[in-house]
């Protein structure tokens, strides 16, 4: 049996750029390998199967297989966020706060993608402690809402 490998590099890089993420070469290769593991080719039709018989589009497959990879592109804080005439410590604090804000937004977006892809990790029959911890740490508001929907007491 021969194995077919399809290159998804341009799709992966395009997905990362659209979400403001930087991927290393190793991460792109890992995502491509993951995509090939869920790819099914029948004749001229290529399909992607997630979780049993659930067939998804290429975009959904790239999004699912990219979850947790990459880091937010370093954002330069606007000069107005750093007080004029401030000392080094004040400038460092302002710069770190601006960078952290961009990082937090990217992590929250990844948490939302995780929920869209795998569903509510607190729902009975879908309990996933790893996803619960990730959501609780990166997007507490979403985690609280999902717990309430699943009837879990905080």
Beta strands, then each sheet from edge to edge (+ up, - down):
strand 1: 21-22
strand 2: 39-42
strand 3: 45-50
strand 4: 54-56
strand 5: 71-72
sheet 1: 1+ 5-
sheet 2: 2+ 3- 4+
end
